Amino acid sequence: MSNEQQQKPLIVEGKLADSERMKQDSNYLRGSIKEDLTNGLTGGFEGDNFLLIRFHGMYQQDDRDIRAERAEQKLEPRHAMMLRCRLPGGIITPKQWLDIDKFASEHTLYGSVRITNRQTFQFHGILKGDVKPAHQMLSHVGLDALATANDVNRNVLCTSNPVQSELHQQAYEWAKKISEHLLPRTSAYAEIWLDKEKIVTTDEEPILGQTYLPRKFKTTVVIPPLNDVDLHANDMNFVAIAKEGELIGFNVLVGGGLAMTHGDTATFPRLASEFGFIPLDKTLAIAEAIVTTQRDWGNRTDRKNAKTKYTLERVGIETFKAEVERRSGVIFESIRPYQFTERGDQIGWLKGIDNRWHLTLFIENGRLIDTAEKPLKLGVAEIARIHKGDFRLTANQNLIVAGVPEEDKLAIEAIARSHGLMSDNISPQRENSMACVSFPTCPLAMAEAERFLPEFVSEIEKIMASHQVADEHIVLRVTGCPNGCGRAMLAEVGLVGKAADRYNLHLGGNRIGTRIPRMYRENITSAEILSLLDEMIGHWASERFEREGFGDFLIRTDVVKPVLNSAIDFYEVKEAV
C-alpha cells in the first residue's frame, strides 16, 4: 500500500446516509411505487418513493407561488412531477418531437417543454395520474426517462457540432454506447411504467451495484475546439481526438463538478483532472472502471461529500487513476494535444461539410411555451411537420434544426421568424446568458433564476451599450441555489442565489469554461450587482487588450485573483483593495 493510500482512506467509515438504507431496501428501485400510483389520497409519492422516483427520471415538485395559499386553505401542496427524458447527445427526430409537443399541451400544468443544459428536455407539472401515461408515451416513440436523476450515470452529453458532421456522428455513437453500457440493469422501470412482467428471478447490477452510486454522476463526450458541454461540470469526460477527420480515441478527464453548500467550506466546485489518452476500443472498459471505482470509494456517509470530485481529493488523483487502470486492464497514455477556443452555440445558419444546412435557434432559458407574442412551442411543432433531418438539443438550452437541404431553408426560416424563434435583434449578451429553472417549481430554490434572467440581461445590455461594447458578450450564468444546475461556477459572471433578490457574485471565469470564478461579494441585491458590473464593464471597455474577455481582464487587472486549486483556495478572499 502506498503512503498516499495510508494517509487517505479509500473508503469512508461511519454511519451510512439514510439514502443508502433507502436504496438497499428498494428491491432494485421498485419500492412501492406501483402501489403508490393508486393512492388517490395524495397527489404526491410518499415515504421512500418520493426519492425512488428520481431513479425513474422524475422529481416531485409543487408550485411554490401558491404553497402558502394552499396551506391556509388546509390543502396539501399542489404536487406535480418534473420528468426528464434520457436523450444521449440530445438528438431527437421530428416525429418524436410532435408526440412530445402534444403530451405537453394536453397533460402538463404549464403546457411547456423545457430544453435543459443536460442536453435533453423535461416536462414540468405532470399530475400523478398522468405520470404513467408520460412514460408510456416516451416508450411509444422509442425513448425513456430511465436514470436521468439520482445516484446513477445521467444523460450523456455530446458536443452538438453541426459542421463536422462525420466526426460528430462518430462521437455521438460513443455517447450512446456509454449511456447504454452504464444504465441500471433492473427491470423495475419496465415493470412499473410499461406493465412488463418480471422475467428473471434475481436482479443484478454488475456495474452500479445493489445500492447504486454514492451520488449523481455526469458524463460528456466533447469535440475540441468547442467546449459547448462545459466538460468541467462533469464527473467523467471523453475529449475526442481525431486524425484526418477520423476519431481515434479520447483524452479522459475525471472529477469535475460545480455544486456546493452555502456556509460549508468542505464543499466546493472543482475542475476535472486529466488522466490520459485511450484508444477507442478501450472506452467502455475505462468508463466502467471509473464508475465502479467511484461506486466503491465514494463517500456514502455524507451526501454533500459523495461526488467523484471529493473522492479524488480524498484519495489522490494518482491513486484513483491507478485503480482505474487496474480494474480496466488499460494503461493511460500521455494526454494528446487539444485546445478549447470557444463555448456556447453559434446562433443562425451554418453549412456542414456534408453540404446540409443547420439552423441553431436561440431559446431563452430553454423554455418552449406559447404566448400571444411568441408561440415558440407551436413554431417548433410546425418546423417538425416539414423537417426531413433531425433536431439536436444543445447543452446551452438551444435547439438545432439539423440536416436541412437547400430547398427547405426558406420555408423553415419563415416558420421560425413568424413564431418568434428567430430574430435579428437578439444580442450576443443574451445568447451567452443562462439560468436554471428555480422558482416556482424547484424545491431547492432560494432566489429567482429563470424568471429573473431576461430582465437582468436587459439591464446588462444597457450597460454594455453605454460603454460602446453592445456587440460583445460576457458569459453570464444565474442559479437559484448553490447546487450548480445553471453552471454559474464556470461563468465569467456567476450569480448564486441566497434569498429573495440576493445573490453571491462570482467573477473571473473565462470564456472557454476552464476556470472557476471567485466570490467577489456575498449576499447582495441585483441592483448592487448591476452597479458593480457597470463600473467594471466600463474599465473593461476602455482598458482591455484586443479580444480580451471580461473574466480574463478582471484577473489581469487584479480585481479578483484566479482560483488555482478550489479545494484549497476557493473560499479565500483575494479581492484587490
C-alpha positions as CSV (number, residue, x, y, z in Angstrom):
1,M,0.0,0.0,0.0
2,S,1.4,3.4,-0.9
3,N,1.9,6.3,1.5
4,E,-0.9,8.2,-0.3
5,Q,-3.3,5.3,0.4
6,Q,-2.2,5.0,4.0
7,Q,-2.8,8.7,4.6
8,K,-6.1,8.9,2.8
9,P,-8.6,6.1,3.4
10,L,-10.1,4.6,0.3
11,I,-13.5,4.0,2.0
12,V,-15.1,6.5,4.4
13,E,-16.2,4.6,7.5
14,G,-19.2,5.7,9.6
15,K,-22.9,5.7,9.8
16,L,-24.4,5.4,6.3
17,A,-26.6,8.2,5.0
18,D,-30.3,7.3,5.0
19,S,-30.3,7.3,1.2
20,E,-28.2,4.2,1.4
21,R,-30.8,2.5,3.5
22,M,-33.4,3.6,1.1
23,K,-31.6,2.1,-1.9
24,Q,-30.8,-1.1,0.0
25,D,-34.5,-1.6,0.9
26,S,-35.8,-0.6,-2.6
27,N,-35.7,-4.0,-4.2
28,Y,-33.7,-2.7,-7.1
29,L,-35.6,0.6,-7.4
30,R,-39.1,-0.8,-7.2
31,G,-40.1,0.2,-3.7
32,S,-43.8,0.5,-3.5
33,I,-44.1,2.9,-6.4
34,K,-46.6,0.8,-8.3
35,E,-48.9,0.7,-5.2
36,D,-48.4,4.4,-4.6
37,L,-49.7,5.2,-8.0
38,T,-53.2,4.0,-7.0
39,N,-53.2,6.1,-3.8
40,G,-55.7,8.9,-4.5
41,L,-55.5,10.4,-1.1
42,T,-52.4,12.5,-2.1
43,G,-51.1,14.0,-5.3
44,G,-47.6,13.0,-4.4
45,F,-45.5,10.0,-3.7
46,E,-44.9,9.0,-0.1
47,G,-42.0,7.7,2.0
48,D,-39.1,6.3,0.1
49,N,-41.0,6.6,-3.1
50,F,-40.5,10.3,-3.0
51,L,-36.8,9.7,-3.7
52,L,-37.0,6.5,-5.6
53,I,-39.0,8.0,-8.5
54,R,-35.8,10.1,-9.2
55,F,-34.1,6.9,-10.5
56,H,-37.0,6.8,-12.9
57,G,-36.3,10.3,-14.2
58,M,-38.7,12.3,-12.1
59,Y,-38.7,14.9,-9.3
60,Q,-41.7,15.6,-7.1
61,Q,-42.3,19.3,-7.0
62,D,-45.0,21.8,-6.2
63,D,-45.9,25.3,-7.2
64,R,-44.2,27.5,-4.6
65,D,-46.1,30.6,-5.7
66,I,-49.3,29.1,-4.3
67,R,-47.9,27.0,-1.5
68,A,-48.8,29.4,1.3
69,E,-52.3,30.0,-0.1
70,R,-52.9,26.2,-0.2
71,A,-51.6,25.9,3.4
72,E,-54.1,28.5,4.6
73,Q,-56.8,26.5,2.9
74,K,-55.6,23.4,4.8
75,L,-54.7,21.8,1.5
76,E,-51.5,19.8,0.7
77,P,-49.1,21.5,-1.8
78,R,-50.2,21.0,-5.4
79,H,-47.8,18.2,-6.1
80,A,-46.7,17.6,-9.7
81,M,-43.8,15.8,-11.3
82,M,-41.0,17.1,-13.4
83,L,-40.0,14.3,-15.8
84,R,-36.6,14.4,-17.7
85,C,-36.0,12.3,-20.8
86,R,-32.9,10.3,-21.5
87,L,-31.5,11.6,-24.7
88,P,-27.8,10.9,-25.2
89,G,-26.2,13.6,-27.3
90,G,-29.5,15.4,-27.5
91,I,-30.7,14.1,-30.9
92,I,-34.4,13.6,-31.5
93,T,-36.5,13.1,-34.6
94,P,-39.2,15.5,-35.7
95,K,-41.8,12.7,-35.4
96,Q,-40.8,12.1,-31.8
97,W,-40.9,15.8,-31.1
98,L,-44.5,16.0,-32.3
99,D,-45.7,13.4,-29.8
100,I,-43.7,15.2,-27.0
101,D,-45.3,18.5,-28.0
102,K,-48.8,17.0,-27.9
103,F,-48.3,15.5,-24.5
104,A,-47.0,18.8,-23.1
105,S,-50.1,20.6,-24.4
106,E,-52.6,18.0,-23.1
107,H,-51.1,16.6,-19.9
108,T,-49.0,19.2,-18.1
109,L,-50.0,22.1,-15.9
110,Y,-47.8,24.6,-17.7
111,G,-48.1,23.4,-21.3
112,S,-44.4,23.9,-22.0
113,V,-41.4,21.8,-23.0
114,R,-38.1,22.9,-21.4
115,I,-34.7,22.2,-23.0
116,T,-32.2,21.7,-20.3
117,N,-28.5,22.2,-20.1
118,R,-28.3,18.4,-19.7
119,Q,-29.0,18.3,-23.4
120,T,-32.4,16.9,-23.1
121,F,-36.0,18.1,-22.5
122,Q,-38.2,17.9,-19.5
123,F,-41.8,18.3,-18.7
124,H,-42.9,20.4,-15.7
125,G,-46.3,19.9,-14.0
126,I,-47.3,16.3,-14.6
127,L,-50.0,15.3,-12.2
128,K,-49.8,11.9,-10.6
129,G,-52.5,10.4,-12.8
130,D,-50.6,11.4,-15.9
131,V,-47.2,10.1,-14.8
132,K,-47.6,6.6,-16.2
133,P,-49.0,7.8,-19.5
134,A,-45.9,10.1,-19.8
135,H,-43.6,7.1,-19.6
136,Q,-45.7,5.1,-22.0
137,M,-45.7,8.0,-24.5
138,L,-41.9,8.1,-24.4
139,S,-41.7,4.4,-24.8
140,H,-44.1,4.5,-27.8
141,V,-41.7,6.9,-29.6
142,G,-38.6,4.9,-28.6
143,L,-37.4,7.0,-25.7
144,D,-37.4,6.6,-21.9
145,A,-36.6,8.6,-18.7
146,L,-34.5,5.9,-17.0
147,A,-31.5,7.1,-15.0
148,T,-31.8,10.8,-15.7
149,A,-31.8,11.6,-12.0
150,N,-30.4,10.4,-8.6
151,D,-27.4,8.2,-8.0
152,V,-26.7,6.8,-11.4
153,N,-24.9,7.9,-14.6
154,R,-27.2,10.6,-16.0
155,N,-27.9,11.7,-19.6
156,V,-24.6,11.6,-21.5
157,L,-23.8,14.9,-23.2
158,C,-22.1,15.3,-26.6
159,T,-20.8,18.3,-28.5
160,S,-23.6,19.3,-30.9
161,N,-21.1,20.3,-33.7
162,P,-23.3,20.8,-36.7
163,V,-20.5,21.5,-39.1
164,Q,-18.1,18.5,-38.8
165,S,-20.9,16.0,-39.4
166,E,-18.9,12.8,-39.8
167,L,-16.8,13.4,-36.6
168,H,-19.9,14.4,-34.7
169,Q,-21.7,11.2,-35.8
170,Q,-18.7,9.1,-34.5
171,A,-18.6,10.9,-31.2
172,Y,-22.4,10.8,-30.8
173,E,-22.4,7.0,-31.3
174,W,-19.9,6.7,-28.4
175,A,-22.1,8.9,-26.3
176,K,-25.0,6.5,-26.9
177,K,-22.8,3.4,-26.2
178,I,-21.6,4.9,-22.9
179,S,-25.1,5.7,-21.9
180,E,-26.4,2.2,-22.6
181,H,-23.4,0.5,-21.0
182,L,-23.9,2.3,-17.7
183,L,-27.7,2.1,-17.4
184,P,-29.2,0.2,-14.5
185,R,-30.0,-3.4,-15.3
186,T,-33.0,-3.7,-13.1
187,S,-36.3,-4.2,-14.9
188,A,-38.1,-2.0,-12.4
189,Y,-38.7,0.8,-14.9
190,A,-40.3,-1.5,-17.4
191,E,-42.4,-3.3,-14.8
192,I,-43.8,-0.1,-13.2
193,W,-44.3,2.1,-16.1
194,L,-44.6,-0.2,-19.1
195,D,-46.5,-3.1,-17.4
196,K,-43.8,-5.6,-18.3
197,E,-43.7,-8.8,-16.3
198,K,-40.5,-9.6,-14.4
199,I,-38.7,-12.1,-16.5
200,V,-35.8,-13.1,-14.2
201,T,-36.0,-14.1,-10.6
202,T,-32.8,-12.4,-9.5
203,D,-31.8,-8.8,-10.3
204,E,-28.1,-8.0,-10.8
205,E,-26.3,-4.6,-11.1
206,P,-22.8,-5.6,-12.1
207,I,-21.7,-2.0,-12.7
208,L,-23.8,0.2,-10.4
209,G,-24.2,-2.3,-7.5
210,Q,-27.2,-3.1,-5.4
211,T,-27.1,0.4,-3.7
212,Y,-26.1,2.2,-6.9
213,L,-23.6,5.1,-6.8
214,P,-23.0,7.2,-3.8
215,R,-24.2,10.3,-5.6
216,K,-25.2,11.6,-9.1
217,F,-22.7,11.0,-11.9
218,K,-22.4,13.0,-15.1
219,T,-20.6,12.2,-18.3
220,T,-19.7,14.1,-21.5
221,V,-18.2,13.5,-24.9
222,V,-16.7,16.7,-26.2
223,I,-15.1,17.6,-29.6
224,P,-12.5,20.4,-29.4
225,P,-12.2,23.2,-30.0
226,L,-15.8,23.7,-28.9
227,N,-16.4,23.3,-25.2
228,D,-20.2,23.6,-25.6
229,V,-20.9,20.9,-22.9
230,D,-18.9,22.6,-20.1
231,L,-16.9,19.4,-19.5
232,H,-15.5,20.7,-16.2
233,A,-19.0,20.4,-14.7
234,N,-19.0,16.7,-15.1
235,D,-17.6,13.6,-13.3
236,M,-16.3,11.8,-16.4
237,N,-15.3,13.3,-19.8
238,F,-14.1,11.9,-23.1
239,V,-12.4,14.6,-25.2
240,A,-12.4,13.4,-28.8
241,I,-9.1,13.2,-30.6
242,A,-9.3,12.9,-34.3
243,K,-6.7,12.2,-37.1
244,E,-7.6,13.3,-40.6
245,G,-11.2,13.6,-39.7
246,E,-11.5,10.2,-38.0
247,L,-12.0,9.7,-34.3
248,I,-9.0,7.7,-33.0
249,G,-9.6,7.9,-29.2
250,F,-10.3,10.1,-26.2
251,N,-8.4,12.1,-23.6
252,V,-10.1,11.2,-20.3
253,L,-10.8,13.8,-17.6
254,V,-12.3,12.9,-14.3
255,G,-13.7,14.7,-11.2
256,G,-15.4,17.9,-12.4
257,G,-18.4,19.2,-10.5
258,L,-19.9,22.6,-9.6
259,A,-22.3,22.0,-6.6
260,M,-21.5,23.3,-3.2
261,T,-23.4,24.2,0.0
262,H,-23.6,27.8,1.4
263,G,-21.6,28.1,4.6
264,D,-19.9,24.7,4.2
265,T,-16.2,25.1,3.2
266,A,-15.8,21.3,2.8
267,T,-17.9,21.7,-0.4
268,F,-16.6,23.5,-3.5
269,P,-16.6,23.4,-7.3
270,R,-13.8,21.6,-9.0
271,L,-12.3,21.3,-12.5
272,A,-11.9,17.8,-13.9
273,S,-8.4,16.3,-13.8
274,E,-6.6,14.8,-16.8
275,F,-6.0,11.1,-16.6
276,G,-4.6,10.4,-20.1
277,F,-5.4,9.2,-23.6
278,I,-7.1,5.9,-24.5
279,P,-7.8,4.3,-27.9
280,L,-11.5,3.9,-29.0
281,D,-11.8,0.2,-28.2
282,K,-10.9,0.8,-24.5
283,T,-13.7,3.4,-24.0
284,L,-16.3,1.3,-22.3
285,A,-13.8,-0.5,-20.2
286,I,-12.4,2.8,-18.9
287,A,-15.9,4.2,-18.3
288,E,-16.9,1.2,-16.3
289,A,-13.7,1.2,-14.2
290,I,-14.1,4.9,-13.4
291,V,-17.8,4.3,-12.4
292,T,-17.1,1.2,-10.3
293,T,-14.1,2.9,-8.5
294,Q,-16.4,5.8,-7.6
295,R,-19.1,3.3,-6.6
296,D,-16.7,1.6,-4.2
297,W,-14.7,4.5,-2.9
298,G,-17.2,7.3,-2.9
299,N,-18.4,8.7,0.5
300,R,-21.7,7.0,1.5
301,T,-21.8,8.7,4.9
302,D,-22.2,12.3,3.8
303,R,-24.0,13.1,0.5
304,K,-22.6,16.6,0.5
305,N,-19.1,15.0,0.0
306,A,-20.1,12.0,-2.1
307,K,-19.4,13.2,-5.6
308,T,-16.4,11.9,-7.6
309,K,-14.5,15.3,-7.1
310,Y,-14.4,14.7,-3.4
311,T,-13.2,11.1,-3.8
312,L,-10.3,12.3,-5.9
313,E,-9.4,15.0,-3.4
314,R,-9.5,12.4,-0.5
315,V,-7.6,9.5,-2.1
316,G,-5.5,11.4,-4.6
317,I,-5.6,11.6,-8.3
318,E,-2.8,9.1,-8.9
319,T,-4.3,6.5,-6.6
320,F,-7.7,6.8,-8.3
321,K,-6.1,6.7,-11.7
322,A,-4.1,3.6,-10.8
323,E,-7.2,1.8,-9.6
324,V,-9.0,2.6,-12.8
325,E,-6.0,1.1,-14.8
326,R,-6.1,-2.0,-12.5
327,R,-9.8,-2.6,-13.0
328,S,-9.8,-2.0,-16.7
329,G,-6.5,-3.5,-17.6
330,V,-5.8,-0.4,-19.6
331,I,-2.8,1.9,-19.1
332,F,-3.5,5.5,-19.9
333,E,-1.2,7.0,-22.5
334,S,0.0,10.6,-22.3
335,I,-2.6,13.3,-23.0
336,R,-2.8,14.1,-26.6
337,P,-2.7,17.8,-27.5
338,Y,-6.1,19.5,-27.5
339,Q,-7.4,23.1,-27.1
340,F,-10.7,24.8,-26.5
341,T,-11.2,28.1,-28.2
342,E,-14.9,28.8,-27.8
343,R,-18.0,27.9,-25.9
344,G,-21.7,28.3,-26.5
345,D,-23.7,27.9,-29.7
346,Q,-23.4,29.7,-32.9
347,I,-26.9,31.1,-33.5
348,G,-28.3,31.1,-37.0
349,W,-27.5,29.1,-40.2
350,L,-24.3,27.1,-40.6
351,K,-23.4,24.9,-43.6
352,G,-21.9,21.5,-42.7
353,I,-19.2,19.6,-44.6
354,D,-21.9,17.4,-46.0
355,N,-23.5,20.4,-47.7
356,R,-26.5,20.3,-45.4
357,W,-27.6,23.4,-43.5
358,H,-28.1,23.6,-39.7
359,L,-30.2,26.3,-38.0
360,T,-29.4,26.9,-34.4
361,L,-32.4,28.6,-32.7
362,F,-31.8,30.6,-29.5
363,I,-34.4,29.5,-26.9
364,E,-34.1,31.8,-23.9
365,N,-33.8,29.6,-20.8
366,G,-34.7,26.7,-23.0
367,R,-38.4,27.3,-22.3
368,L,-40.7,26.5,-25.2
369,I,-44.1,27.8,-24.4
370,D,-46.7,29.7,-26.4
371,T,-47.6,33.3,-25.7
372,A,-49.6,35.7,-27.9
373,E,-46.4,37.5,-28.9
374,K,-44.2,34.4,-29.3
375,P,-45.8,31.0,-29.9
376,L,-42.5,29.3,-29.7
377,K,-43.7,25.7,-28.9
378,L,-46.1,25.9,-31.8
379,G,-43.3,27.1,-34.1
380,V,-41.1,24.1,-33.3
381,A,-44.0,21.8,-34.0
382,E,-44.7,23.5,-37.3
383,I,-41.0,23.0,-38.3
384,A,-41.2,19.4,-37.2
385,R,-44.0,18.8,-39.6
386,I,-41.9,19.6,-42.6
387,H,-38.3,19.0,-41.5
388,K,-36.6,16.0,-43.0
389,G,-33.5,15.9,-40.8
390,D,-33.3,15.8,-37.0
391,F,-33.4,18.1,-34.0
392,R,-30.4,18.5,-31.7
393,L,-30.9,19.9,-28.2
394,T,-27.8,21.7,-27.0
395,A,-26.2,21.8,-23.6
396,N,-26.8,25.6,-23.7
397,Q,-30.6,25.1,-23.9
398,N,-30.9,25.9,-27.6
399,L,-32.3,23.9,-30.5
400,I,-30.6,23.0,-33.7
401,V,-32.7,22.1,-36.8
402,A,-30.1,19.9,-38.3
403,G,-29.6,18.4,-41.8
404,V,-31.7,20.9,-43.8
405,P,-31.5,20.6,-47.6
406,E,-31.0,23.8,-49.5
407,E,-34.6,23.7,-50.9
408,D,-36.1,23.7,-47.4
409,K,-34.2,26.6,-45.9
410,L,-36.6,29.4,-46.8
411,A,-39.7,27.6,-45.5
412,I,-38.1,26.6,-42.2
413,E,-36.7,30.1,-41.7
414,A,-40.1,31.6,-42.4
415,I,-41.8,29.5,-39.8
416,A,-39.0,30.3,-37.3
417,R,-39.3,34.0,-37.8
418,S,-43.1,34.2,-37.8
419,H,-43.2,32.3,-34.4
420,G,-40.5,34.3,-32.6
421,L,-37.9,31.6,-32.8
422,M,-35.6,33.6,-34.9
423,S,-34.8,37.3,-34.8
424,D,-32.0,39.7,-35.9
425,N,-32.4,41.7,-32.6
426,I,-31.0,39.1,-30.1
427,S,-27.8,40.5,-28.6
428,P,-24.6,38.4,-28.2
429,Q,-25.1,39.0,-24.4
430,R,-28.5,37.4,-24.3
431,E,-27.2,34.5,-26.4
432,N,-24.5,33.9,-23.8
433,S,-26.6,34.1,-20.7
434,M,-28.2,31.1,-19.0
435,A,-30.2,30.3,-15.8
436,C,-31.6,27.2,-14.0
437,V,-35.4,26.8,-13.5
438,S,-35.5,27.8,-9.8
439,F,-38.9,29.3,-8.8
440,P,-41.7,28.4,-8.8
441,T,-41.2,24.6,-9.2
442,C,-37.7,23.8,-7.8
443,P,-37.9,22.8,-4.1
444,L,-34.3,23.9,-3.6
445,A,-34.6,27.4,-5.0
446,M,-33.5,30.3,-2.7
447,A,-33.7,33.1,-5.3
448,E,-35.2,33.6,-8.8
449,A,-33.2,32.5,-11.8
450,E,-35.2,31.7,-15.0
451,R,-37.8,34.3,-14.4
452,F,-35.2,36.8,-13.3
453,L,-32.7,36.4,-16.1
454,P,-34.5,38.1,-19.1
455,E,-34.9,41.5,-17.3
456,F,-31.5,41.3,-15.7
457,V,-29.9,40.7,-19.2
458,S,-31.8,43.7,-20.5
459,E,-30.1,45.8,-17.8
460,I,-26.7,44.3,-18.7
461,E,-27.4,45.1,-22.4
462,K,-28.0,48.8,-21.4
463,I,-24.7,48.9,-19.5
464,M,-22.8,47.3,-22.5
465,A,-24.4,49.8,-24.9
466,S,-23.5,52.7,-22.6
467,H,-19.8,51.6,-22.8
468,Q,-19.9,51.0,-26.5
469,V,-19.5,47.2,-26.3
470,A,-23.0,46.2,-27.2
471,D,-21.6,43.8,-29.8
472,E,-19.5,42.0,-27.2
473,H,-20.6,39.5,-24.6
474,I,-19.9,38.2,-21.1
475,V,-20.6,34.6,-20.2
476,L,-23.3,35.2,-17.6
477,R,-25.0,32.4,-15.5
478,V,-27.6,32.6,-12.8
479,T,-28.5,29.8,-10.5
480,G,-31.2,29.9,-7.8
481,C,-29.2,27.9,-5.2
482,P,-25.6,26.6,-4.9
483,N,-26.4,23.2,-6.4
484,G,-24.9,24.2,-9.8
485,C,-27.7,23.5,-12.3
486,G,-27.2,26.8,-14.0
487,R,-23.4,26.2,-14.2
488,A,-22.6,29.6,-12.7
489,M,-19.3,28.3,-11.4
490,L,-18.0,28.2,-15.0
491,A,-19.1,31.7,-15.9
492,E,-17.3,35.0,-16.2
493,V,-20.1,36.4,-14.1
494,G,-21.9,33.9,-11.9
495,L,-24.8,34.7,-9.6
496,V,-25.7,32.1,-7.0
497,G,-29.0,32.6,-5.1
498,K,-29.1,33.1,-1.3
499,A,-32.6,34.7,-0.7
500,A,-35.2,36.8,-2.4
501,D,-33.2,39.1,-4.7
502,R,-30.0,38.3,-3.0
503,Y,-27.0,36.5,-4.7
504,N,-23.4,35.8,-4.2
505,L,-21.5,37.4,-7.0
506,H,-18.7,35.3,-8.5
507,L,-16.2,36.8,-11.0
508,G,-13.2,35.7,-13.0
509,G,-14.2,32.6,-15.0
510,N,-13.2,32.6,-18.7
511,R,-15.0,32.3,-22.0
512,I,-13.9,28.8,-22.7
513,G,-15.1,27.4,-19.4
514,T,-11.8,26.2,-17.9
515,R,-11.5,28.5,-14.9
516,I,-13.8,28.7,-11.8
517,P,-14.8,32.2,-10.8
518,R,-14.1,33.6,-7.3
519,M,-16.7,35.0,-5.0
520,Y,-16.4,38.8,-5.1
521,R,-19.4,39.9,-3.0
522,E,-21.7,37.8,-0.8
523,N,-25.4,38.2,-0.3
524,I,-26.0,41.4,-2.3
525,T,-29.0,42.6,-4.3
526,S,-29.4,42.6,-8.1
527,A,-29.2,46.4,-8.0
528,E,-25.9,46.3,-6.2
529,I,-24.6,43.7,-8.7
530,L,-25.6,45.9,-11.7
531,S,-23.8,48.9,-10.1
532,L,-20.6,46.9,-9.6
533,L,-20.8,45.5,-13.1
534,D,-21.4,48.9,-14.6
535,E,-18.1,50.2,-13.2
536,M,-16.2,47.0,-14.2
537,I,-17.5,46.9,-17.7
538,G,-16.6,50.5,-18.2
539,H,-13.0,49.7,-17.2
540,W,-13.0,46.6,-19.4
541,A,-14.3,48.5,-22.4
542,S,-11.6,51.1,-22.2
543,E,-8.6,49.2,-20.9
544,R,-8.8,45.7,-22.3
545,F,-6.4,44.1,-24.6
546,E,-7.6,43.1,-28.1
547,R,-10.2,40.3,-27.9
548,E,-9.6,40.0,-24.1
549,G,-12.6,38.5,-22.3
550,F,-14.2,40.1,-19.3
551,G,-13.1,37.4,-16.9
552,D,-9.5,37.4,-18.2
553,F,-9.5,41.2,-17.8
554,L,-10.6,41.0,-14.2
555,I,-7.8,38.5,-13.4
556,R,-5.2,40.5,-15.2
557,T,-6.1,43.8,-13.5
558,D,-6.2,42.1,-10.1
559,V,-9.9,42.8,-9.5
560,V,-10.0,39.1,-8.4
561,K,-7.3,36.5,-8.0
562,P,-7.7,33.3,-10.0
563,V,-8.9,30.1,-8.3
564,L,-5.8,27.9,-8.6
565,N,-6.9,24.9,-6.5
566,S,-10.5,25.1,-5.4
567,A,-10.0,22.5,-2.7
568,I,-7.6,24.9,-1.0
569,D,-8.2,28.5,-2.1
570,F,-11.8,28.8,-3.4
571,Y,-13.0,30.4,-0.2
572,E,-10.0,32.6,0.3
573,V,-10.9,36.3,-0.2
574,K,-8.5,37.6,-2.8
575,E,-10.1,40.8,-3.9
576,A,-8.0,43.8,-4.9
577,V,-8.1,46.6,-2.4
